Amino acid sequence: MINGKSVLAITLARGGSMGIPKKNIVDINGKPLLNYTTDEVKKSKYIDDYVVSTDSDEIEEVCDNLDVKV
């Protein structure tokens, strides 16, 4: 919450990357790339709600495992 207003954070995670296929779920040091973003969002004292927007069933599954709304 900032100045009495709720804050919603949204991460846009496309499934169809042209440069690196499936880059949002590529394993980096034992966890998916997207997990680094979700971890930082969860640490914020200002964010009241968080959603990942995606067109990919695979990314949605990763988010479910990370306990993140899609």
Backbone as JSON, one array per atom type, in Angstrom:
{
  "sequence": "MINGKSVLAITLARGGSMGIPKKNIVDINGKPLLNYTTDEVKKSKYIDDYVVSTDSDEIEEVCDNLDVKV",
  "N": [[0.85, -1.17, 0.0], [0.5, 2.18, -0.82], [0.43, 5.43, 0.23], [-2.16, 5.0, 1.24], [-3.4, 3.64, -0.82], [-4.11, 0.69, -2.62], [-1.8, -1.55, -4.19], [-1.29, -3.16, -7.22], [0.68, -5.52, -8.75], [1.83, -6.57, -11.91], [3.16, -9.07, -13.91], [4.17, -9.54, -17.16], [4.37, -12.37, -18.99], [5.29, -13.78, -21.67], [4.86, -16.71, -23.67], [6.0, -17.25, -26.09], [8.85, -16.57, -26.88], [11.14, -15.11, -29.14], [13.92, -14.96, -29.25], [15.14, -16.6, -27.17], [13.85, -19.62, -26.74], [11.06, -20.32, -24.69], [11.98, -18.76, -22.53], [11.15, -17.68, -20.05], [10.74, -19.83, -18.41], [13.08, -21.17, -18.38], [15.64, -22.94, -16.77], [17.67, -21.5, -14.36], [20.35, -21.61, -12.37], [19.02, -23.55, -10.8], [16.35, -22.75, -10.61], [13.35, -21.54, -12.28], [13.59, -18.78, -14.59], [11.51, -16.89, -14.3], [10.92, -17.17, -11.62], [12.78, -15.64, -10.21], [11.82, -13.06, -10.53], [9.27, -13.28, -9.29], [10.02, -13.85, -6.67], [11.21, -11.42, -5.82], [9.05, -9.65, -6.01], [7.37, -10.69, -4.06], [8.8, -10.0, -1.8], [8.4, -7.28, -1.52], [7.17, -4.61, 0.4], [5.28, -2.91, -0.42], [3.58, -3.89, -2.38], [0.39, -5.12, -2.78], [-1.12, -7.04, -4.13], [-0.53, -9.55, -6.61], [-0.07, -10.62, -9.92], [0.57, -12.84, -12.59], [0.54, -12.48, -16.0], [-0.08, -14.44, -18.78], [0.27, -16.29, -21.88], [0.78, -18.89, -21.98], [0.49, -22.29, -21.19], [2.46, -23.74, -19.91], [3.93, -21.81, -18.49], [1.92, -20.97, -16.81], [1.6, -23.27, -15.27], [4.09, -23.33, -13.94], [3.81, -21.01, -12.42], [1.67, -21.77, -10.78], [2.96, -23.71, -9.26], [4.67, -22.03, -7.9], [3.01, -20.69, -6.29], [1.65, -18.39, -7.25], [-0.66, -16.06, -8.52], [-2.39, -16.35, -11.63]],
  "CA": [[0.0, 0.0, 0.0], [1.23, 3.45, -0.9], [-0.47, 6.57, 0.48], [-3.52, 4.52, 1.45], [-3.93, 3.02, -2.04], [-3.63, -0.66, -2.89], [-0.92, -1.66, -5.35], [-1.32, -4.41, -7.94], [1.82, -5.71, -9.65], [1.55, -7.52, -12.97], [4.29, -9.46, -14.75], [3.78, -10.08, -18.46], [5.3, -13.46, -19.3], [4.92, -14.44, -22.93], [5.4, -18.05, -23.88], [6.63, -17.36, -27.41], [10.03, -15.73, -27.07], [11.81, -15.38, -30.4], [15.36, -15.11, -29.05], [15.41, -17.78, -26.34], [12.59, -20.33, -26.57], [10.58, -20.58, -23.33], [12.96, -18.14, -21.63], [10.61, -17.42, -18.72], [10.78, -21.04, -17.59], [14.42, -21.75, -18.48], [16.26, -23.14, -15.45], [18.9, -20.75, -14.09], [20.79, -21.9, -11.0], [18.08, -24.39, -10.07], [14.96, -22.3, -10.61], [12.97, -20.87, -13.52], [13.87, -17.35, -14.67], [10.36, -16.16, -13.75], [10.97, -17.28, -10.16], [13.57, -14.53, -9.68], [10.91, -11.92, -10.47], [8.24, -13.51, -8.28], [10.65, -13.74, -5.34], [11.4, -10.01, -5.49], [7.73, -9.06, -5.81], [6.88, -11.16, -2.76], [9.55, -9.3, -0.75], [8.02, -5.88, -1.45], [6.18, -4.24, 1.41], [4.35, -1.98, -1.06], [2.69, -4.59, -3.3], [-0.7, -5.79, -2.08], [-1.57, -8.18, -4.91], [0.4, -9.83, -7.7], [-0.59, -11.52, -10.94], [1.37, -13.05, -13.8], [-0.29, -12.6, -17.19], [0.64, -15.25, -19.75], [-0.46, -17.02, -22.9], [1.41, -20.21, -21.99], [0.08, -23.26, -20.17], [3.66, -24.12, -19.15], [4.21, -20.73, -17.54], [0.84, -21.03, -15.82], [1.93, -24.38, -14.37], [5.2, -22.87, -13.1], [3.23, -20.05, -11.46], [0.9, -22.55, -9.81], [3.95, -24.31, -8.35], [5.27, -20.95, -7.1], [1.89, -20.09, -5.53], [1.45, -17.05, -7.82], [-1.89, -15.97, -9.32], [-2.24, -16.2, -13.09]],
  "C": [[0.9, 1.24, 0.0], [0.22, 4.58, -0.76], [-1.93, 6.13, 0.58], [-4.16, 3.86, 0.24], [-3.28, 1.65, -2.24], [-2.8, -0.68, -4.17], [-1.01, -3.06, -5.92], [-0.12, -4.46, -8.86], [1.46, -6.79, -10.65], [2.84, -7.79, -13.74], [3.72, -10.05, -16.03], [4.81, -11.13, -18.87], [4.82, -14.22, -20.53], [5.56, -15.81, -23.03], [6.22, -18.15, -25.15], [7.78, -16.42, -27.63], [10.73, -16.1, -28.38], [13.3, -15.64, -30.2], [15.75, -16.37, -28.31], [14.08, -18.48, -26.09], [12.29, -20.62, -25.1], [11.47, -19.94, -22.26], [12.44, -17.92, -20.22], [10.64, -18.64, -17.81], [12.11, -21.78, -17.71], [15.04, -21.82, -17.09], [17.57, -22.36, -15.36], [19.24, -20.96, -12.62], [19.72, -22.61, -10.18], [16.65, -23.89, -9.98], [14.64, -21.57, -11.9], [13.26, -19.37, -13.46], [12.75, -16.53, -14.03], [10.37, -16.15, -12.22], [11.78, -16.14, -9.53], [12.7, -13.27, -9.55], [9.89, -12.1, -9.35], [8.8, -13.39, -6.88], [10.79, -12.28, -4.92], [10.06, -9.32, -5.24], [7.2, -9.44, -4.43], [7.58, -10.47, -1.59], [9.07, -7.86, -0.53], [6.95, -5.63, -0.39], [5.11, -3.33, 0.82], [3.31, -2.68, -1.94], [1.66, -5.39, -2.51], [-1.19, -7.04, -2.81], [-0.67, -8.31, -6.13], [-0.19, -10.87, -8.62], [0.43, -11.63, -12.06], [0.38, -13.25, -14.95], [0.5, -13.36, -18.25], [-0.3, -15.89, -20.75], [-0.01, -18.48, -22.94], [0.91, -21.09, -20.84], [1.27, -23.68, -19.31], [4.02, -23.07, -18.11], [3.16, -20.72, -16.44], [1.12, -22.14, -14.8], [3.07, -24.01, -13.42], [4.68, -21.92, -12.03], [2.42, -20.77, -10.39], [1.84, -23.18, -8.78], [4.61, -23.29, -7.45], [4.23, -20.24, -6.25], [1.7, -18.62, -5.94], [0.19, -17.08, -8.67], [-1.57, -15.74, -10.78], [-3.53, -15.66, -13.65]]
}
